[in-house]
Structures are given as C-alpha cells and as structure tokens.
Amino acid sequence: MANNILSVIWITDQHWSYYYLLIGFLLLIICFLLYRLRQLKKNIGKEQDYYHSLFDILDNLPFPIMVKDIQNSFRYYYWNKESELQSGIKREEAIGCTDYEIYGEERGRKYRDVDESLVQADKIYRAEESYSTVDGAVHDTIAVKSIIKWKEKKKWLLVTRWDITRLKTYERELIAAKEELEKALNKQKLALKSVNFGLIYIDKNYLVQWEETTQIASLVKGRHYTPGQICYKTSALRDTPCEQCAFQKAIEQGKIIRHTIQIDQVDFEVTATPVYDNEGIEIIGGLLRFEDITEKVKMDKMLQEAKEKAEESNPTLAQMTEKAISLLSGTEEGFFLMVEGGAMDESAHVSDVIELTKQMRAFDDAVSLGLRFAAENPDTIVIVTADHDTGGLQPKAEADKFVSANKTAYHTKAMLEYEAELQKANPDIDLSTLPYRFTTIAHTNNKVQVFAIGYGTEIFNDESVKSFEIGKFIGAALGDENFGAQNKNGLK
C-alpha cells in the first residue's frame, strides 16, 4: 500500500514540472513578441519621421512639384507650396482634381494629351511651356514629367517646373538688341556704300579684316581687298609689301600718312590712319581710305597752268579790283562786283599762318579800294564778309588748350602735321611765339563777321543776321522788286 502512495506522489510532482516549463516557455515567447512589437513601433515611427522629413523638403523646394495618380484619371495627389505660389491655386483646391477641373477644357486637354503620350511611350518629357496666372501674368517654364512606380503596382506622374520667365525676358531683350544692332550695321553698310571712296581695315599683320570698296571696285580690274587675305597679295599682286606702302609707314611711324598713286590711269589719294587699342598705347592695325581724285588732279593741273600764266603778269588782288571798278563804273545802271580772297581759305586748310597773313593783307588792300570808291560815290554799298570760317584760328592760349585736348582727332592731328612742316620750312620764324594758332584743317561752325557801309546796311549790326539775307539785301538794292519783297527787313 505504501508503495502505491509513493508512486502517486511522484507522478503528481512530475506533472506540475511540465506545467512550469510550459508557462516559462510561453512567457519567453510573450516577451519576445513584446520586444519585436516595440521595435516595430520604433521602426514605424522612424519611417514616419523619414517620410515627414522628405515631404517637408519637397514642400519647401523653390520650384513647383506636383504628383498625379496615373491610375486615377491623373488626379493630383501632391501639390507643394511653390506650386501654390506660382499658380495661385491652393493645394486643397488641387489635390484630388484633374487638369480639366483646375484649368478648364482647353488647357486641361493640352496637359492630358502630354500625360497620356508620356505614359504610352514610357519616357521622360521635357519641354518649354508657357501659362498665364489669374493675375494675367505670363510665365515661361521648363516642365519635366516622369513616371515613378511603387512596388510595380502603383504608378505616379512626377511633374516639376522651373520658372525661366526672367531668363526668357533677357533672351527676348538680347534678341531685340541684336536685331537693332544688325539694323544699325546694315545702315552703316549702306552709308559706306554711298560714299565716293573706299575704306579698308587691316590688322598689323597685313590681314584684311573688312572692306567697303563698292564705289571704286569698278575703276581697277584684278585688284581688290578680300577679308581674311593678305592685303598686298590681292590688291598689289605682290608677295611682299609695296616699297611706298602708306599702311606700313602709318604703322611704323604711328601717324597719318597720305600719298597719291595711279592704277590703270586712275589717280587715287591714299590715307592710312593707325588704329590703337582701347588703352591708346599699342597699334593694332590701320584704316585705309582710297579716294578717286582723277578729276581733281586734272583740275589742279589746269589751275596750276592758269596760275602760272597769271603769274607771268602777276596782278595783285587790289590791281584786279581797281581794274574791275574802272571798267564797271562807267555805266549809268550801276554795277555789282564780287571780289574773293580765296587764297586765304587755301592757306587756312594747310594751317599756313604765314601765307594767310600775306593773303589777308592783299585782301585788305582790295577792300581799301572799294571803300575809297564808296567815299567818292555815296550811293555805293560795300559789304565785306565770308561764307565760312576755316581752320578755327584762335588766340594762342585758347588754341593750345583745344589742341591739347583733341590732338588725336583727325583734323587736329592733320593740323599739327602741317604746322610741323611749316615750321621746318621756315626755321627763322618761331611759330610758337605767334599770338594766334589754328585748331583744325577743316571748315568750322564759328560765326563770321559782316562789315558794311551804305544805305540800309544798318541791318547788319544785328549779330543774328543769316548769310542768305545778305543775298536778299543785294537783290533788293539792285532793284529786283521780287527779290526785295521776300526780304524780312522789307528792303526794296
């Protein structure tokens, strides 16, 4: 009996041991599951934080980003802040809507066609697009669309835009400026073609950069200046520069060089002007000017022959004036005599103050004869004037300032060259001590004086009298009623 009791007790204890073991194992499983659940919650939190961060970044990027649900009629799923700013449409109004619902039929159809063709081709879309916002402003953009996939099941359409309105504005302004520049250049070319001389720009290596020789091209055959070619090879048909090359001398000496040449019985005056860099230090090339002076040479020759014949008798301006007065004063109708001291203009053009002084004295002698005749004949009118000023003769102090400030200007530079030649030809005269000095070799817009005596000449006391009014006055004085009636001063 006792053995039986002990056996029952042993079996009962072993039964409880299995329960304890099972309970411990279950507790271990529960702890593990709780741990995994806690880890999973942590990971889910991290993943949510990650997505939140990612969306915050996308939401604050400085360009529009939109996402469309391809499988839901291309309805908007995402619409960032910049999309709101540029479109003027809140995300609450855009998300869940199609382009038709947001933009209307026309613009919506345009976007839908692009989206559908993109999905069908499965390629990235990139193009310039323009659109207008509610405030009427037009925006130029670069639109990029691409397909993104989620676990091979879900498809989205990512849309980004870069606003290039300012860049397009700059582009349009540049295109407009380019067109204006081209118009100006075309006008310049037309102007150059209309002049009666040729212009060629050559760099210091004798390479022709550009030319405009339309007016002289027909005068010579087989000789021309070609851009991109060595000048003397096409113009002079040589392999080396000409011995008397004006361009070469201008480059070497750094000053304007002029000479005349004859090609195919045509006389040309060649002017070579050195061209400096922006700093005005280094010579980078030269400008050649070719002018047909054939007729001028013929005229000069005729004038020289006439001058030589005239110099055989060598009458002075005063002598010719006296003879003219004696021949004309014998008529009862009266007479008109014009005496011109043209040699003064010639002297001023070459800055020859010495010759100008002689010619002014000769002119003064002729004026004296006219005044003497007027004193003896009170019904005589004497007018002394000039049609223009030449040379810009000024008191030396003022002239020195002008020349110093404009010494590189074409006409002033030429004046300095003539002045140097004059000084060289007259070493016994110190030109720097003279009280007056030229400032140019050209005509100027300086006012000229009018001196007059006789009936009605008091109108010339007005400094604002115009040159054409002198002619009207003379016509009226000679009895031309028609002429006189047009005179603003009413002279008949």
C-alpha positions as CSV (number, residue, x, y, z in Angstrom):
1,M,0.0,0.0,0.0
2,A,2.8,2.3,0.9
3,N,4.5,1.7,-2.5
4,N,1.3,2.7,-4.2
5,I,1.1,6.0,-2.3
6,L,4.6,7.0,-3.1
7,S,4.1,6.3,-6.8
8,V,1.1,8.6,-6.9
9,I,3.0,11.4,-5.3
10,W,5.9,11.1,-7.7
11,I,3.6,11.2,-10.7
12,T,1.8,14.3,-9.3
13,D,5.1,16.2,-8.9
14,Q,6.3,15.4,-12.3
15,H,3.0,16.6,-13.8
16,W,3.5,20.1,-12.2
17,S,7.0,20.4,-13.5
18,Y,5.7,20.2,-17.1
19,Y,3.3,23.0,-16.4
20,Y,6.0,25.2,-15.0
21,L,8.2,24.5,-18.1
22,L,5.3,25.3,-20.4
23,I,4.4,28.5,-18.6
24,G,8.1,29.7,-18.7
25,F,8.3,29.0,-22.4
26,L,5.1,30.9,-23.1
27,L,6.3,33.9,-21.0
28,L,9.5,33.8,-23.1
29,I,7.5,33.9,-26.3
30,I,5.4,36.8,-25.0
31,C,8.5,38.8,-24.0
32,F,10.0,38.2,-27.4
33,L,6.8,39.3,-29.2
34,L,6.5,42.4,-26.9
35,Y,10.2,43.2,-27.8
36,R,9.5,42.8,-31.5
37,L,6.3,44.8,-31.2
38,R,8.3,47.6,-29.5
39,Q,11.0,47.5,-32.2
40,L,8.3,47.5,-34.9
41,K,6.7,50.6,-33.3
42,K,10.1,52.3,-33.3
43,N,10.8,51.5,-36.9
44,I,7.4,52.6,-37.9
45,G,8.0,55.9,-36.1
46,K,11.3,56.3,-37.7
47,E,9.8,55.6,-41.1
48,Q,7.0,58.1,-40.5
49,D,9.6,60.7,-39.4
50,Y,11.6,59.9,-42.6
51,Y,8.5,60.4,-44.8
52,H,7.6,63.5,-42.9
53,S,11.1,65.0,-43.4
54,L,11.0,64.0,-47.0
55,F,7.7,65.7,-47.6
56,D,8.9,68.8,-45.7
57,I,11.9,69.0,-48.0
58,L,9.7,68.6,-51.1
59,D,7.2,71.1,-49.8
60,N,9.8,73.8,-49.4
61,L,11.8,73.4,-52.6
62,P,12.0,76.7,-54.6
63,F,10.2,75.2,-57.6
64,P,6.8,73.6,-58.2
65,I,6.5,69.8,-57.6
66,M,3.2,68.0,-58.4
67,V,2.3,64.3,-58.4
68,K,-0.6,62.8,-60.4
69,D,-2.2,59.4,-59.8
70,I,-2.0,57.8,-63.2
71,Q,-4.4,55.1,-62.3
72,N,-7.0,57.6,-61.0
73,S,-7.6,59.7,-64.1
74,F,-4.4,61.7,-63.5
75,R,-5.8,63.3,-60.4
76,Y,-3.4,65.4,-58.3
77,Y,-2.0,63.5,-55.3
78,Y,0.6,66.1,-54.2
79,W,0.9,69.9,-54.7
80,N,3.8,71.7,-52.9
81,K,4.0,75.3,-51.6
82,E,5.8,76.7,-54.7
83,S,3.0,75.2,-56.9
84,E,0.6,77.3,-54.8
85,L,2.6,80.4,-55.1
86,Q,3.2,80.3,-58.8
87,S,-0.3,79.1,-59.9
88,G,-2.3,80.9,-57.3
89,I,-4.2,77.7,-56.6
90,K,-4.3,76.2,-53.0
91,R,-3.4,72.6,-52.6
92,E,-6.7,71.9,-51.1
93,E,-8.3,73.0,-54.4
94,A,-5.9,71.0,-56.5
95,I,-5.4,67.6,-54.7
96,G,-8.0,65.1,-56.0
97,C,-8.8,67.1,-59.1
98,T,-7.8,66.7,-62.7
99,D,-6.3,69.3,-65.0
100,Y,-9.7,69.7,-66.6
101,E,-11.3,70.6,-63.3
102,I,-8.5,73.0,-62.4
103,Y,-7.6,74.7,-65.7
104,G,-10.6,74.2,-67.9
105,E,-11.1,72.3,-71.1
106,E,-8.5,73.9,-73.4
107,R,-5.5,73.9,-71.1
108,G,-6.6,70.6,-69.4
109,R,-6.8,68.8,-72.8
110,K,-3.3,70.1,-73.6
111,Y,-1.8,68.7,-70.4
112,R,-3.8,65.4,-70.6
113,D,-2.5,64.7,-74.2
114,V,1.0,65.2,-73.0
115,D,0.5,62.9,-70.0
116,E,-1.2,60.1,-71.9
117,S,1.5,60.1,-74.6
118,L,4.2,60.1,-71.9
119,V,2.7,57.1,-70.2
120,Q,2.3,55.3,-73.5
121,A,5.9,56.0,-74.6
122,D,7.2,55.4,-71.0
123,K,9.8,58.2,-71.5
124,I,10.7,61.4,-69.7
125,Y,9.0,64.5,-71.0
126,R,11.0,67.8,-71.1
127,A,9.8,71.0,-72.8
128,E,9.3,74.7,-72.5
129,E,5.7,75.7,-71.6
130,S,4.0,79.0,-71.0
131,Y,0.9,79.6,-68.9
132,S,-1.0,82.6,-67.5
133,T,-2.0,83.0,-63.9
134,V,-5.1,84.6,-62.6
135,D,-3.4,88.0,-62.3
136,G,-2.8,87.9,-66.1
137,A,1.0,87.4,-65.8
138,V,2.6,85.1,-68.4
139,H,5.1,82.6,-67.0
140,D,7.7,80.8,-69.1
141,T,8.8,77.4,-67.6
142,I,10.7,74.3,-68.3
143,A,8.4,71.4,-67.5
144,V,9.8,67.9,-66.7
145,K,7.5,64.9,-66.3
146,S,8.5,61.3,-65.4
147,I,6.8,58.1,-64.3
148,I,7.6,56.7,-60.8
149,K,6.4,53.3,-59.7
150,W,5.6,51.8,-56.3
151,K,6.1,48.0,-55.9
152,E,5.4,47.5,-59.6
153,K,1.7,48.1,-58.9
154,K,1.1,51.8,-58.3
155,K,2.2,54.4,-60.9
156,W,2.5,58.1,-60.3
157,L,3.4,61.0,-62.6
158,L,6.0,63.4,-61.1
159,V,5.8,66.9,-62.5
160,T,8.3,69.6,-61.9
161,R,8.6,73.2,-63.3
162,W,11.5,75.7,-63.4
163,D,10.4,79.2,-63.9
164,I,12.5,80.8,-66.6
165,T,10.4,83.9,-67.2
166,R,13.3,86.2,-66.3
167,L,15.7,84.3,-68.5
168,K,13.3,84.4,-71.4
169,T,12.8,88.1,-70.9
170,Y,16.6,88.6,-71.0
171,E,16.7,86.4,-74.1
172,R,14.0,88.5,-75.9
173,E,15.8,91.7,-74.9
174,L,19.1,90.3,-76.3
175,I,17.4,89.2,-79.5
176,A,15.8,92.7,-79.8
177,A,19.2,94.3,-79.2
178,K,20.8,92.0,-81.7
179,E,18.2,92.9,-84.3
180,E,18.7,96.7,-83.6
181,L,22.5,96.2,-83.9
182,E,22.1,94.4,-87.2
183,K,19.8,97.2,-88.5
184,A,22.4,99.8,-87.4
185,L,25.2,97.8,-89.1
186,N,23.1,97.5,-92.3
187,K,22.5,101.2,-92.3
188,Q,26.2,101.7,-91.7
189,K,27.0,99.4,-94.7
190,L,24.5,101.3,-96.9
191,A,26.1,104.6,-95.8
192,L,29.6,103.3,-96.6
193,K,28.4,102.1,-100.0
194,S,27.0,105.5,-100.8
195,V,30.3,107.4,-100.2
196,N,32.6,108.0,-103.2
197,F,35.7,106.4,-101.6
198,G,36.8,103.0,-100.3
199,L,37.5,102.1,-96.7
200,I,39.6,99.0,-95.7
201,Y,40.6,98.0,-92.2
202,I,43.8,95.9,-92.0
203,D,45.4,94.4,-88.9
204,K,49.1,94.9,-88.2
205,N,49.9,91.6,-89.9
206,Y,48.5,92.9,-93.2
207,L,45.4,90.8,-92.9
208,V,42.3,92.4,-94.2
209,Q,39.5,92.4,-91.6
210,W,36.8,94.2,-93.5
211,E,36.4,96.4,-96.6
212,E,33.8,98.6,-98.3
213,T,35.1,99.4,-101.8
214,T,31.9,99.3,-103.8
215,Q,32.4,102.8,-105.3
216,I,36.0,102.2,-106.5
217,A,35.9,98.5,-107.4
218,S,34.9,99.1,-111.0
219,L,37.8,101.5,-111.5
220,V,40.5,98.9,-111.3
221,K,40.5,95.3,-112.6
222,G,42.1,92.3,-111.0
223,R,42.9,94.2,-107.8
224,H,40.8,94.0,-104.7
225,Y,40.9,93.7,-100.9
226,T,39.5,90.5,-99.6
227,P,38.7,89.9,-95.9
228,G,40.9,87.2,-94.5
229,Q,43.5,87.7,-97.1
230,I,46.9,89.4,-97.0
231,C,46.3,92.9,-98.4
232,Y,49.2,93.3,-100.8
233,K,48.7,89.9,-102.4
234,T,45.2,90.7,-103.7
235,S,45.5,94.5,-104.1
236,A,49.0,94.9,-105.5
237,L,49.5,91.3,-106.7
238,R,52.8,91.1,-104.8
239,D,54.4,88.7,-102.3
240,T,55.9,91.5,-100.2
241,P,54.5,94.9,-99.1
242,C,54.9,97.8,-101.5
243,E,58.0,99.9,-101.2
244,Q,56.0,103.1,-100.6
245,C,53.2,101.4,-98.6
246,A,51.2,104.1,-96.8
247,F,49.8,101.5,-94.4
248,Q,53.3,100.2,-93.5
249,K,54.6,103.7,-92.8
250,A,51.5,104.6,-90.7
251,I,52.0,101.5,-88.6
252,E,55.8,102.2,-88.2
253,Q,55.5,105.9,-87.5
254,G,52.3,105.9,-85.6
255,K,50.8,108.8,-87.6
256,I,48.6,109.6,-90.6
257,I,50.3,109.0,-93.9
258,R,49.0,110.3,-97.2
259,H,50.2,109.8,-100.8
260,T,48.8,109.5,-104.3
261,I,49.1,106.6,-106.6
262,Q,48.0,105.8,-110.1
263,I,46.4,102.5,-111.1
264,D,45.1,101.8,-114.6
265,Q,45.1,105.5,-115.4
266,V,43.1,106.3,-112.3
267,D,44.6,108.6,-109.7
268,F,43.9,107.8,-106.0
269,E,44.7,109.6,-102.8
270,V,45.5,107.0,-100.2
271,T,45.2,108.0,-96.5
272,A,46.5,105.5,-93.9
273,T,45.5,106.1,-90.3
274,P,46.9,103.9,-87.5
275,V,44.4,102.3,-85.1
276,Y,45.3,101.9,-81.4
277,D,44.0,99.5,-78.8
278,N,41.5,100.6,-76.1
279,E,44.3,102.0,-73.9
280,G,45.6,104.0,-76.9
281,I,49.1,102.5,-76.4
282,E,49.6,99.7,-78.9
283,I,48.9,100.0,-82.6
284,I,46.7,97.0,-83.7
285,G,46.0,97.9,-87.3
286,G,45.2,100.7,-89.7
287,L,42.4,102.2,-91.7
288,L,43.0,102.8,-95.4
289,R,41.0,105.4,-97.3
290,F,41.1,105.3,-101.2
291,E,39.6,108.3,-103.0
292,D,39.4,108.7,-106.7
293,I,41.0,112.1,-107.4
294,T,41.4,111.7,-111.2
295,E,39.2,114.7,-111.9
296,K,40.7,116.7,-109.1
297,V,44.2,116.0,-110.5
298,K,43.1,117.3,-113.9
299,M,41.6,120.4,-112.3
300,D,44.6,121.0,-110.2
301,K,46.7,120.7,-113.3
302,M,44.5,123.2,-115.2
303,L,44.5,125.6,-112.3
304,Q,48.3,125.3,-112.0
305,E,48.7,126.1,-115.7
306,A,46.3,129.1,-115.3
307,K,48.1,130.2,-112.2
308,E,51.4,130.1,-114.0
309,K,50.0,132.1,-116.9
310,A,48.5,134.6,-114.4
311,E,51.8,134.9,-112.5
312,E,53.5,136.0,-115.7
313,S,51.7,139.3,-115.4
314,N,51.3,138.7,-111.6
315,P,48.5,141.1,-110.9
316,T,47.6,141.6,-107.2
317,L,44.0,141.3,-105.9
318,A,44.0,145.1,-105.4
319,Q,45.1,145.6,-109.0
320,M,42.4,143.3,-110.3
321,T,39.8,145.1,-108.1
322,E,40.9,148.5,-109.4
323,K,40.7,147.4,-113.0
324,A,37.3,145.9,-112.5
325,I,35.9,149.1,-110.8
326,S,37.3,151.2,-113.7
327,L,35.5,149.1,-116.3
328,L,32.2,148.8,-114.5
329,S,31.8,152.3,-113.0
330,G,31.2,153.9,-116.4
331,T,27.6,152.7,-116.7
332,E,24.6,154.6,-115.6
333,E,22.7,151.5,-114.4
334,G,25.3,150.8,-111.7
335,F,27.1,147.5,-111.2
336,F,27.7,144.6,-108.9
337,L,31.3,143.4,-108.2
338,M,32.3,140.5,-106.1
339,V,36.0,140.2,-105.1
340,E,37.1,137.0,-103.4
341,G,40.2,136.5,-101.4
342,G,40.1,132.7,-102.0
343,A,43.8,132.2,-101.2
344,M,43.0,132.8,-97.5
345,D,40.9,129.7,-97.4
346,E,43.6,127.7,-99.1
347,S,46.2,128.9,-96.6
348,A,43.9,128.0,-93.6
349,H,43.3,124.5,-95.0
350,V,47.0,123.7,-94.7
351,S,47.5,125.7,-91.4
352,D,49.9,128.1,-93.1
353,V,49.6,131.2,-90.9
354,I,52.4,132.9,-92.7
355,E,50.7,132.8,-96.1
356,L,47.4,133.6,-94.6
357,T,48.8,136.8,-93.2
358,K,50.1,137.8,-96.7
359,Q,46.7,137.0,-98.3
360,M,44.8,139.0,-95.6
361,R,47.0,142.0,-96.4
362,A,46.3,141.6,-100.1
363,F,42.6,141.3,-99.4
364,D,42.7,144.4,-97.1
365,D,44.3,146.4,-100.0
366,A,41.4,145.4,-102.3
367,V,38.8,146.4,-99.6
368,S,40.6,149.8,-99.2
369,L,40.0,150.4,-102.9
370,G,36.3,149.6,-102.5
371,L,35.9,152.0,-99.6
372,R,37.7,154.7,-101.4
373,F,35.3,154.4,-104.4
374,A,32.3,154.4,-101.9
375,A,33.6,157.6,-100.3
376,E,33.6,159.3,-103.8
377,N,30.3,157.7,-104.8
378,P,27.8,158.0,-101.8
379,D,25.2,155.7,-103.5
380,T,27.7,152.8,-103.2
381,I,27.2,149.8,-100.8
382,V,30.3,147.9,-99.7
383,I,29.9,144.5,-97.9
384,V,32.8,142.5,-96.5
385,T,32.1,139.0,-95.2
386,A,33.0,135.3,-95.5
387,D,30.9,132.3,-96.4
388,H,32.5,130.2,-93.6
389,D,35.4,130.0,-91.2
390,T,38.4,127.7,-92.0
391,G,41.0,126.5,-89.6
392,G,39.4,127.7,-86.3
393,L,42.1,130.3,-85.8
394,Q,42.1,131.4,-82.1
395,P,44.2,133.3,-79.6
396,K,47.2,131.0,-78.8
397,A,46.3,130.3,-75.2
398,E,42.8,129.1,-76.1
399,A,44.0,127.2,-79.2
400,D,46.7,125.4,-77.1
401,K,44.1,124.1,-74.7
402,F,41.9,122.9,-77.6
403,V,44.7,121.2,-79.4
404,S,46.0,119.5,-76.3
405,A,42.5,118.1,-75.6
406,N,41.9,117.0,-79.2
407,K,45.4,116.1,-80.5
408,T,44.3,112.6,-81.6
409,A,41.3,113.9,-83.6
410,Y,41.7,113.5,-87.3
411,H,41.6,117.2,-88.4
412,T,43.5,118.5,-85.4
413,K,46.2,115.8,-85.9
414,A,46.5,116.8,-89.5
415,M,46.8,120.5,-88.5
416,L,49.7,119.6,-86.2
417,E,51.4,117.8,-89.1
418,Y,51.0,120.8,-91.4
419,E,52.2,123.1,-88.6
420,A,55.3,121.0,-88.2
421,E,56.0,121.1,-91.9
422,L,55.6,124.9,-91.9
423,Q,58.0,125.3,-89.0
424,K,60.5,123.1,-90.8
425,A,60.2,125.2,-94.0
426,N,60.6,128.5,-92.0
427,P,63.2,127.9,-89.4
428,D,63.8,131.6,-89.0
429,I,60.2,132.1,-87.6
430,D,59.2,130.6,-84.2
431,L,55.6,129.8,-84.7
432,S,55.1,129.1,-81.0
433,T,55.6,132.9,-80.4
434,L,52.7,134.0,-82.7
435,P,49.6,135.3,-80.9
436,Y,47.2,133.1,-82.9
437,R,47.1,129.5,-83.8
438,F,45.0,127.1,-85.9
439,T,43.0,124.3,-84.3
440,T,41.9,122.3,-87.4
441,I,42.3,122.0,-91.2
442,A,38.5,121.9,-91.8
443,H,35.7,124.4,-92.0
444,T,34.2,125.2,-88.7
445,N,30.7,126.4,-87.5
446,N,32.2,129.6,-86.0
447,K,30.3,132.8,-86.7
448,V,31.8,135.1,-89.4
449,Q,31.7,138.8,-89.3
450,V,29.9,141.2,-91.6
451,F,31.2,144.7,-92.3
452,A,29.1,147.0,-94.4
453,I,28.6,150.7,-95.3
454,G,26.0,152.4,-97.4
455,Y,22.2,152.8,-97.5
456,G,20.3,150.2,-95.4
457,T,23.4,148.4,-94.1
458,E,22.5,149.1,-90.5
459,I,20.6,145.8,-90.6
460,F,23.9,144.1,-90.4
461,N,24.5,145.4,-87.0
462,D,22.4,142.5,-85.8
463,E,24.7,139.6,-85.0
464,S,22.0,137.1,-85.8
465,V,21.8,138.0,-89.5
466,K,21.8,135.0,-91.8
467,S,24.0,134.6,-94.8
468,F,21.1,134.2,-97.2
469,E,19.8,137.6,-96.0
470,I,22.9,139.2,-97.5
471,G,21.9,137.9,-100.9
472,K,18.3,139.1,-100.5
473,F,19.7,142.6,-99.4
474,I,21.9,142.8,-102.5
475,G,19.0,141.7,-104.8
476,A,16.8,144.4,-103.3
477,A,19.5,147.0,-103.6
478,L,19.8,146.3,-107.3
479,G,16.1,146.9,-107.8
480,D,14.8,143.4,-108.0
481,E,11.3,144.0,-106.6
482,N,10.5,140.3,-106.4
483,F,13.7,139.6,-104.6
484,G,13.3,142.6,-102.3
485,A,9.7,141.7,-101.3
486,Q,11.0,138.5,-99.8
487,N,13.5,140.3,-97.6
488,K,12.4,140.0,-94.0
489,N,13.6,143.6,-93.4
490,G,11.3,145.0,-96.2
491,L,14.1,146.4,-98.3
492,K,13.0,147.3,-101.9
